[in-house]
Amino acid sequence: MKFNWGAKLVFFALLFMTFIVVLVVRIMRTDMPMVEENYYEKGLNYQQEIDNSARTDSMVQFNVFNDDSGYQHLVILNISSADIPDGKLVFYRPSDAAQDAEANLSIPSKKVFEFPLHTLKPGKWTLKFTWTRDGQKYKIEKPITR
């Protein structure tokens, strides 16, 4: 059976419309989480976070290393002379908020805290460590790749 150019045009138009409908349905079913829920409030307070993070360089250091068995570990070193009694460590995953994890920890002065990273899925993560000392809030952010 031979098709003329009009039938071919209708066939390809229907094929294109089907492609568009399938594409729209697939996009509508894809979950697109927001990076931050309260992004406007966080944007207003961002300068304060920058000022607080400038003071923290001489207080806490982060290092990521591989042990002999190939597992990654996060080492947090409190190099200040004061304890961190109420620290909060957040593992923030920009691509999927459902994978975010957090831990409350206390680090005495001049001591090391070690955290295994093998429980986290591979990919890009941002470590956010916050604590309060003498009424001042401190925050450190460090990107890592697992």
C-alpha positions as YAML, in Angstrom:
chain: A
units: angstrom
residues:
- id: 1
  name: MET
  ca: [0.00, 0.00, 0.00]
- id: 2
  name: LYS
  ca: [1.37, 3.36, -1.00]
- id: 3
  name: PHE
  ca: [0.89, 6.51, 1.12]
- id: 4
  name: ASN
  ca: [0.70, 9.96, -0.34]
- id: 5
  name: TRP
  ca: [2.38, 12.95, 1.29]
- id: 6
  name: GLY
  ca: [-0.80, 14.00, 3.16]
- id: 7
  name: ALA
  ca: [-1.14, 10.62, 4.92]
- id: 8
  name: LYS
  ca: [2.56, 10.69, 5.85]
- id: 9
  name: LEU
  ca: [2.14, 14.20, 7.28]
- id: 10
  name: VAL
  ca: [-0.84, 13.13, 9.43]
- id: 11
  name: PHE
  ca: [1.03, 10.00, 10.58]
- id: 12
  name: PHE
  ca: [4.11, 11.99, 11.70]
- id: 13
  name: ALA
  ca: [1.93, 14.67, 13.32]
- id: 14
  name: LEU
  ca: [0.14, 11.99, 15.37]
- id: 15
  name: LEU
  ca: [3.47, 10.39, 16.23]
- id: 16
  name: PHE
  ca: [4.83, 13.76, 17.41]
- id: 17
  name: MET
  ca: [1.70, 14.50, 19.47]
- id: 18
  name: THR
  ca: [1.95, 11.09, 21.13]
- id: 19
  name: PHE
  ca: [5.59, 11.79, 21.98]
- id: 20
  name: ILE
  ca: [4.66, 15.14, 23.55]
- id: 21
  name: VAL
  ca: [1.81, 13.61, 25.62]
- id: 22
  name: VAL
  ca: [4.09, 10.83, 26.90]
- id: 23
  name: LEU
  ca: [6.78, 13.38, 27.75]
- id: 24
  name: VAL
  ca: [4.34, 15.62, 29.66]
- id: 25
  name: VAL
  ca: [2.92, 12.68, 31.63]
- id: 26
  name: ARG
  ca: [6.41, 11.49, 32.54]
- id: 27
  name: ILE
  ca: [7.49, 14.96, 33.68]
- id: 28
  name: MET
  ca: [4.33, 15.41, 35.76]
- id: 29
  name: ARG
  ca: [5.01, 12.15, 37.61]
- id: 30
  name: THR
  ca: [8.63, 13.05, 38.42]
- id: 31
  name: ASP
  ca: [9.14, 14.31, 41.96]
- id: 32
  name: MET
  ca: [11.05, 17.61, 42.00]
- id: 33
  name: PRO
  ca: [11.89, 18.43, 45.62]
- id: 34
  name: MET
  ca: [12.78, 21.98, 46.57]
- id: 35
  name: VAL
  ca: [16.34, 22.51, 47.70]
- id: 36
  name: GLU
  ca: [15.22, 24.41, 50.81]
- id: 37
  name: GLU
  ca: [11.73, 24.64, 52.24]
- id: 38
  name: ASN
  ca: [12.17, 28.10, 53.80]
- id: 39
  name: TYR
  ca: [14.50, 29.56, 51.20]
- id: 40
  name: TYR
  ca: [13.19, 33.13, 51.56]
- id: 41
  name: GLU
  ca: [13.78, 33.29, 55.32]
- id: 42
  name: LYS
  ca: [17.22, 31.73, 54.90]
- id: 43
  name: GLY
  ca: [18.08, 34.27, 52.23]
- id: 44
  name: LEU
  ca: [17.24, 37.14, 54.57]
- id: 45
  name: ASN
  ca: [19.54, 35.74, 57.26]
- id: 46
  name: TYR
  ca: [22.36, 34.73, 54.92]
- id: 47
  name: GLN
  ca: [24.65, 37.67, 55.75]
- id: 48
  name: GLN
  ca: [24.50, 36.72, 59.42]
- id: 49
  name: GLU
  ca: [25.50, 33.15, 58.47]
- id: 50
  name: ILE
  ca: [28.47, 34.51, 56.49]
- id: 51
  name: ASP
  ca: [29.59, 36.59, 59.47]
- id: 52
  name: ASN
  ca: [29.25, 33.62, 61.83]
- id: 53
  name: SER
  ca: [31.17, 31.27, 59.55]
- id: 54
  name: ALA
  ca: [34.10, 33.73, 59.32]
- id: 55
  name: ARG
  ca: [34.77, 33.25, 63.04]
- id: 56
  name: THR
  ca: [34.76, 29.45, 62.96]
- id: 57
  name: ASP
  ca: [37.92, 28.76, 60.94]
- id: 58
  name: SER
  ca: [40.09, 28.69, 64.04]
- id: 59
  name: MET
  ca: [37.66, 26.57, 66.07]
- id: 60
  name: VAL
  ca: [36.81, 23.40, 64.15]
- id: 61
  name: GLN
  ca: [38.46, 21.51, 61.30]
- id: 62
  name: PHE
  ca: [36.95, 18.84, 59.03]
- id: 63
  name: ASN
  ca: [38.90, 16.09, 57.29]
- id: 64
  name: VAL
  ca: [37.68, 13.15, 55.20]
- id: 65
  name: PHE
  ca: [39.96, 10.13, 54.91]
- id: 66
  name: ASN
  ca: [39.88, 6.52, 53.73]
- id: 67
  name: ASP
  ca: [40.83, 3.79, 56.20]
- id: 68
  name: ASP
  ca: [42.66, 0.54, 55.37]
- id: 69
  name: SER
  ca: [39.44, -1.27, 54.45]
- id: 70
  name: GLY
  ca: [38.43, 1.44, 51.96]
- id: 71
  name: TYR
  ca: [35.68, 3.08, 54.04]
- id: 72
  name: GLN
  ca: [35.50, 6.85, 54.29]
- id: 73
  name: HIS
  ca: [35.43, 8.59, 57.66]
- id: 74
  name: LEU
  ca: [34.75, 12.17, 58.63]
- id: 75
  name: VAL
  ca: [37.00, 13.56, 61.36]
- id: 76
  name: ILE
  ca: [35.93, 16.68, 63.22]
- id: 77
  name: LEU
  ca: [38.70, 18.27, 65.30]
- id: 78
  name: ASN
  ca: [37.80, 20.83, 67.94]
- id: 79
  name: ILE
  ca: [40.96, 22.95, 68.05]
- id: 80
  name: SER
  ca: [39.49, 25.66, 70.30]
- id: 81
  name: SER
  ca: [39.99, 25.79, 74.05]
- id: 82
  name: ALA
  ca: [36.26, 25.45, 74.80]
- id: 83
  name: ASP
  ca: [33.92, 22.47, 74.59]
- id: 84
  name: ILE
  ca: [31.16, 22.12, 72.00]
- id: 85
  name: PRO
  ca: [28.36, 20.66, 74.13]
- id: 86
  name: ASP
  ca: [25.44, 20.92, 71.70]
- id: 87
  name: GLY
  ca: [26.68, 20.55, 68.13]
- id: 88
  name: LYS
  ca: [24.44, 19.47, 65.29]
- id: 89
  name: LEU
  ca: [25.92, 17.79, 62.22]
- id: 90
  name: VAL
  ca: [23.69, 17.72, 59.12]
- id: 91
  name: PHE
  ca: [24.50, 15.71, 56.00]
- id: 92
  name: TYR
  ca: [22.66, 17.65, 53.30]
- id: 93
  name: ARG
  ca: [22.04, 16.03, 49.92]
- id: 94
  name: PRO
  ca: [21.14, 18.71, 47.33]
- id: 95
  name: SER
  ca: [19.74, 16.20, 44.85]
- id: 96
  name: ASP
  ca: [17.40, 14.38, 47.27]
- id: 97
  name: ALA
  ca: [16.18, 15.85, 50.55]
- id: 98
  name: ALA
  ca: [14.85, 12.44, 51.65]
- id: 99
  name: GLN
  ca: [18.45, 11.24, 52.09]
- id: 100
  name: ASP
  ca: [19.45, 14.06, 54.46]
- id: 101
  name: ALA
  ca: [20.75, 12.86, 57.81]
- id: 102
  name: GLU
  ca: [21.62, 14.59, 61.04]
- id: 103
  name: ALA
  ca: [23.36, 13.81, 64.29]
- id: 104
  name: ASN
  ca: [23.67, 15.65, 67.59]
- id: 105
  name: LEU
  ca: [27.15, 15.52, 69.06]
- id: 106
  name: SER
  ca: [29.33, 16.89, 71.79]
- id: 107
  name: ILE
  ca: [33.06, 17.46, 71.28]
- id: 108
  name: PRO
  ca: [35.35, 18.33, 74.21]
- id: 109
  name: SER
  ca: [38.10, 20.88, 73.60]
- id: 110
  name: LYS
  ca: [41.20, 19.65, 71.74]
- id: 111
  name: LYS
  ca: [39.44, 16.34, 70.96]
- id: 112
  name: VAL
  ca: [38.52, 14.46, 67.81]
- id: 113
  name: PHE
  ca: [35.12, 13.12, 66.75]
- id: 114
  name: GLU
  ca: [35.02, 10.46, 64.04]
- id: 115
  name: PHE
  ca: [31.96, 9.66, 61.94]
- id: 116
  name: PRO
  ca: [31.79, 6.80, 59.37]
- id: 117
  name: LEU
  ca: [30.53, 7.87, 55.93]
- id: 118
  name: HIS
  ca: [29.91, 4.43, 54.40]
- id: 119
  name: THR
  ca: [26.22, 4.66, 55.37]
- id: 120
  name: LEU
  ca: [25.73, 7.61, 53.00]
- id: 121
  name: LYS
  ca: [24.99, 6.99, 49.34]
- id: 122
  name: PRO
  ca: [27.69, 7.99, 46.86]
- id: 123
  name: GLY
  ca: [27.41, 11.47, 45.43]
- id: 124
  name: LYS
  ca: [27.74, 15.11, 46.43]
- id: 125
  name: TRP
  ca: [26.98, 16.08, 50.02]
- id: 126
  name: THR
  ca: [27.27, 19.24, 52.08]
- id: 127
  name: LEU
  ca: [28.23, 18.96, 55.73]
- id: 128
  name: LYS
  ca: [26.63, 21.58, 57.93]
- id: 129
  name: PHE
  ca: [27.89, 21.77, 61.49]
- id: 130
  name: THR
  ca: [26.19, 24.24, 63.83]
- id: 131
  name: TRP
  ca: [26.65, 24.94, 67.51]
- id: 132
  name: THR
  ca: [26.06, 27.66, 70.09]
- id: 133
  name: ARG
  ca: [28.62, 28.96, 72.55]
- id: 134
  name: ASP
  ca: [28.20, 31.94, 74.89]
- id: 135
  name: GLY
  ca: [25.06, 33.07, 73.07]
- id: 136
  name: GLN
  ca: [26.78, 33.11, 69.68]
- id: 137
  name: LYS
  ca: [25.70, 30.82, 66.88]
- id: 138
  name: TYR
  ca: [28.40, 29.21, 64.75]
- id: 139
  name: LYS
  ca: [28.08, 27.35, 61.47]
- id: 140
  name: ILE
  ca: [30.50, 25.58, 59.14]
- id: 141
  name: GLU
  ca: [29.61, 24.21, 55.71]
- id: 142
  name: LYS
  ca: [31.90, 21.95, 53.71]
- id: 143
  name: PRO
  ca: [31.11, 20.16, 50.45]
- id: 144
  name: ILE
  ca: [32.28, 16.54, 50.20]
- id: 145
  name: THR
  ca: [31.98, 13.82, 47.61]
- id: 146
  name: ARG
  ca: [31.34, 10.29, 48.80]
...
